[in-house]
Amino acid sequence: MSVKTSMRILLAGGAAAAVVLTSGAVASASAAAFPKYKAPKIFGTTFQADPEHDFTKHTSSRHDGILRGWITYVQGSQAEYTPIKWKKGTKTEGGFVGPSEGDAMAYSSAIAKDVVFLSAYGCSSSMAGITVNRDTGLGSKRCSRTDLIRRHTDHRQPALITVYKGRIVQVQEIYTP
């Protein structure tokens, strides 16, 4: 075998490997990709509307976009969540509140297998550290899907919840001292 032939075989093999690696990277990147939606005001004082949603029927997914809310219940990979709003306090700055008791403003969506969870308190269950973007007050530490499910099963943490095609694809916690 000549040097030229050997070089052609090596180059062809390298090109084929590059195509396989590139197509794999594109496939995994597209699985986690979703449109960039406009985020609501983090400390908005009204519940976000979803005019096409019928709350009189069983709980179902919110339409695509970002909801300021909190996860209220997790069963397996299914999460129920509600909108929240900031309520100014008289003796303190205030805090987030959900809909009034009996107000049926609840959604339910599957948590995507490749969900992006950006924590404001680190990944441990103790929530001991603060991991926020100091400019926005939003979580910046990427944690696992398991951390998301464990944390939000036990604790209502305000977050920006992104829904795409009926699945929760991103949860970015809002820091509240």
C-alpha positions in Angstrom: 0.0 0.0 0.0 1.4 3.4 -0.9 1.7 6.4 1.4 -0.9 8.3 -0.7 -3.4 5.4 -0.3 -2.8 5.1 3.4 -3.2 8.9 3.8 -6.5 8.8 1.8 -7.8 6.0 4.1 -6.9 7.9 7.2 -8.4 11.1 6.0 -11.6 9.3 4.9 -11.9 7.5 8.2 -11.3 10.8 10.1 -14.0 12.6 8.0 -16.4 9.7 8.7 -15.7 9.9 12.4 -16.2 13.7 12.3 -19.6 13.3 10.6 -20.7 10.7 13.2 -19.5 12.9 16.1 -21.1 16.1 14.7 -24.4 14.4 14.0 -24.5 13.0 17.5 -23.7 16.4 19.0 -26.5 18.0 16.9 -29.0 15.3 18.0 -28.2 15.8 21.7 -28.2 19.6 21.4 -31.5 19.6 19.6 -33.1 17.4 22.3 -32.4 20.1 24.9 -33.1 23.0 22.6 -36.3 25.1 22.9 -37.2 28.6 21.8 -36.1 31.5 23.8 -39.2 33.1 25.3 -39.6 36.5 26.9 -39.4 36.1 30.7 -42.0 37.7 32.9 -41.1 40.3 35.5 -39.5 38.3 38.3 -41.4 40.2 41.0 -44.6 40.8 39.0 -47.6 41.7 41.2 -50.3 39.9 39.0 -50.7 36.3 38.0 -49.7 35.7 34.4 -52.7 35.0 32.2 -53.1 32.0 30.0 -56.3 32.9 28.1 -56.5 29.7 26.1 -56.3 27.5 29.1 -59.5 26.0 30.5 -59.2 25.6 34.2 -62.6 24.0 34.5 -61.3 20.8 33.1 -58.7 18.5 34.5 -55.2 19.9 35.1 -53.2 20.1 31.9 -50.1 21.7 30.6 -49.7 25.4 30.3 -49.1 26.8 26.8 -45.5 27.2 25.6 -43.6 30.0 27.4 -42.2 31.0 30.8 -44.4 31.0 33.9 -43.4 32.7 37.2 -44.6 30.0 39.5 -43.8 27.1 41.8 -44.1 23.4 41.7 -46.7 22.2 44.2 -46.7 18.5 43.6 -44.5 15.9 41.9 -45.6 12.3 41.1 -43.0 10.3 39.2 -42.0 12.6 36.3 -45.3 14.6 36.3 -45.3 18.0 38.1 -48.2 20.2 39.1 -47.5 23.9 39.3 -49.3 27.2 39.8 -48.6 30.8 39.0 -47.3 33.1 41.7 -47.2 36.8 42.2 -45.3 39.1 44.5 -47.3 40.6 47.3 -45.9 43.6 49.1 -45.8 43.4 52.8 -46.7 46.0 55.4 -43.9 45.0 57.9 -41.5 43.2 55.5 -40.7 43.6 51.8 -43.3 41.0 51.1 -43.2 37.5 49.5 -44.6 35.3 46.7 -48.1 34.0 47.0 -50.1 31.5 44.9 -53.8 31.5 44.0 -56.3 31.7 46.8 -57.6 28.4 48.3 -60.2 27.0 46.0 -58.9 28.9 43.0 -58.2 26.3 40.4 -55.2 27.8 38.7 -53.1 24.7 38.4 -51.2 23.2 35.5 -49.7 19.7 35.1 -46.8 18.8 32.7 -44.2 16.1 32.4 -40.7 17.0 33.4 -38.5 16.6 30.4 -35.7 14.0 30.7 -33.2 16.6 29.7 -34.7 19.4 31.8 -32.4 22.4 32.6 -32.5 23.0 36.3 -30.8 26.2 37.5 -30.7 26.3 41.2 -30.4 29.4 43.4 -29.2 27.3 46.4 -26.8 24.7 45.0 -27.6 21.0 44.2 -27.6 19.5 47.7 -30.8 18.8 49.6 -29.7 21.1 52.5 -29.9 24.2 50.2 -26.9 25.5 52.1 -25.2 27.6 49.5 -26.3 30.5 47.4 -25.8 30.1 43.6 -27.4 33.1 42.0 -26.7 35.6 39.3 -26.3 38.7 41.4 -27.7 40.9 38.7 -30.9 39.0 38.2 -31.5 37.1 41.5 -32.0 33.9 39.4 -30.4 30.6 40.0 -27.2 29.9 38.0 -26.0 26.5 39.3 -27.0 23.7 36.9 -28.2 20.7 38.8 -29.6 17.3 37.8 -33.2 16.3 37.1 -33.1 14.2 40.2 -32.1 17.3 42.3 -35.1 19.2 40.8 -37.6 16.5 41.6 -36.2 15.9 45.1 -36.1 19.6 46.0 -39.5 20.6 44.5 -41.3 17.6 46.0 -40.6 18.8 49.5 -40.4 22.6 49.1 -42.3 25.3 47.1 -39.5 27.4 45.6 -40.4 30.3 43.4 -39.1 29.8 39.9 -39.4 30.7 36.2 -40.8 27.5 34.7 -40.4 27.1 31.0 -42.9 24.9 29.1 -42.4 23.7 25.6 -44.6 21.2 23.8 -46.4 20.2 27.0 -43.2 19.5 28.9 -41.2 21.4 31.6 -37.9 22.0 29.9 -36.3 24.5 32.3 -36.8 25.5 35.9 -34.8 28.6 37.1 -35.2 29.3 40.8 -35.8 32.8 42.0 -33.7 33.7 45.1 -35.7 34.7 48.1 -33.8 35.3 51.4 
